[in-house]
């Protein structure tokens, strides 16, 4: 981290003794913060969690058997979590169908929940609460991408049919 921080400033200041001291001290703390952040991120994945295992087991009412490995505990938590409707593609599809049945398809690709919407009259305001609900139930580390294919029909002396494609990213 020290070299990275030093590379961010002007080359004239890189040789100053005060700058080197300050950056070497802060670089050590930033390395520690980076390691802490990475370990926290690992705790929110079923495949890598360690410290949160007892909490999830308590929240989900999982009774431990003798000699269960960490992998078995992780699998039990993941299956129980998914059985309760959390992080489920079918649950998100049901939420989208509440807005307009058949107007959307929900899929999961590479760690991102993908929602494809095809509608004649797509109104973002009507979907605002639907997107908020989906954002509330999905796991925080999963991305959400919404592709919209909006069909507009217009009479301009001949039958015109246009398709407008747009992508909406929910943050």
KAWOGI-V311742 format. One record per residue. RES is the residue in one small letter. OMEGA is omega in whole degrees, -180 to 180 (* if undefined). Layout:
RES,OMEGA
RES,OMEGA
//
This chain:
x,180
x,-179
x,179
x,179
x,-180
x,179
x,-179
x,-177
x,-179
x,-176
x,178
x,-177
x,-177
x,-177
x,-179
x,-176
x,179
x,180
x,-180
x,179
x,-178
x,-178
x,179
x,178
x,-179
x,179
x,178
x,179
x,178
x,175
x,178
x,178
x,178
x,179
x,178
x,180
x,179
x,179
x,176
x,178
x,179
x,-179
x,-178
x,174
x,-179
x,-176
x,-174
x,-176
x,-180
x,-175
x,-178
x,180
x,-179
x,179
x,178
x,179
x,178
x,-179
x,-177
x,178
x,-180
x,178
x,-178
x,173
x,179
x,174
x,176
x,179
x,178
x,180
x,179
x,178
x,179
x,179
x,178
x,179
x,-179
x,-179
x,179
x,179
x,-179
x,179
x,179
x,177
x,178
x,173
x,-177
x,178
x,180
x,177
x,179
x,176
x,177
x,178
x,179
x,178
x,175
x,177
x,-178
x,-175
x,178
x,-178
x,-177
x,175
x,-179
x,-179
x,179
x,-178
x,173
x,178
x,-180
x,173
x,-177
x,178
x,178
x,-179
x,173
x,-177
x,177
x,-179
x,180
x,179
x,-177
x,-178
x,-179
x,180
x,-176
x,-179
x,177
x,178
x,179
x,178
x,179
x,179
x,180
x,-175
x,-178
x,177
x,-171
x,-176
x,179
x,176
x,179
x,180
x,-178
x,176
x,-178
x,172
x,-176
x,180
x,177
x,178
x,-178
x,175
x,179
x,-179
x,174
x,-177
x,179
x,179
x,-178
x,174
x,177
x,179
x,176
x,178
x,-180
x,178
x,179
x,180
x,*
//
